[in-house]
Amino acid sequence: MYEDFYGFSERPFSKTPDPRFLYLSRMHREALARLTYAVEERDLVLLTGGIGCGKTTLSRALMDELGEGFRVILFINPRLTPMEFLRSLALRLDIAEPSRFKTDLLEEIGAALYRFYQEGVCPVLVIDEAQLVPHKETFDEIRLLTNFQLDDQNLMSIVLMGQPELKKRLAHRSFEPLRQRIGMQFDLQPLQLEDTRAYLDFRLAVAGGLPGLFADNAVQLIHQASGGVPRKINQIASLALLEGFGREARPIDSSILESVMNELDLLI
C-alpha cells in the first residue's frame, strides 16, 4: 500500500518483535548491556516494564548478542504447573523421555546441564510474561534451578521478564528466597519525547525510508497519545501513514494525526 509511495522496502512499524527495528535508546542500551553481562555471569535476571515497552524485542536482541557458547530456551507461555514446567524444560534440554517422577526428572535435568557445561555451552532460560506463572511452586522450581552449579559458577542463566505486577508479586515475603537469587534487575520505562522522535526516524530508515517524514507537531502528538510506549507509537504511526498515503501527503503533520484520533481511541 503506502510502502512504494513513501519509498519503503518494508513496513516500518510492524507488530512483530524484529531485533533489526530495536531502537536502542540510552535506557535500552543500558538494559541490553546489563542483561548480556548477567547472562554471561550465569546469573538470575529480572526485567520488568509496561505493556509494549520493548521487553520481548529486547530479549530477541539479547539472543542475537549471545555467541555460540549459549543455548537460549524461550518460554512464551508460562502458564504451567511445576511438573509441566520441569518436563517442558527437560524436553528443550534434549531429554527425549523426561521422567514423570520429580526426583528422577531433576536428576535428568542436572545431568543434561552438566553435559552442556562439558560441551562449553551455557543454557539460557528466558521466561517471557512471567507474571502469568500461575503457581508459587513453579517459581520455587525456577529458583531451585540455580542450585545446579559447580563450585565457581551456575550451570545455566535465567531471565524472568514481565509486566510491573511481576515485581509487585515477587515483593511478597513468601518470595524472599527467590528475590535473594536475583543478581540483576532492570525496569524499562516509556520513551521521552526526543527518543520518540529518534525512534520514528530510526524505524523509517531501517525500512528503507528517509528520516523526518513526521513533522515536529506530529511527533509531539504521537508522543502525547502513546505515552512514549513503543508498541503504541507503532500503532499510531501506522495509522498516520495510511491516512497520509490516502491524502498523498508529505510530510506527515499534526492535521493527519488529528484526523485519526477517533480510531486511536479504540486501539490504545
Summary of the structure (lengths in Angstrom):
residues: 268
radius of gyration: 21.5
end to end distance: 23.1
largest distance: 66.2
contacts: 842
relative contact order: 0.17
helix: 55%
strand: 13%
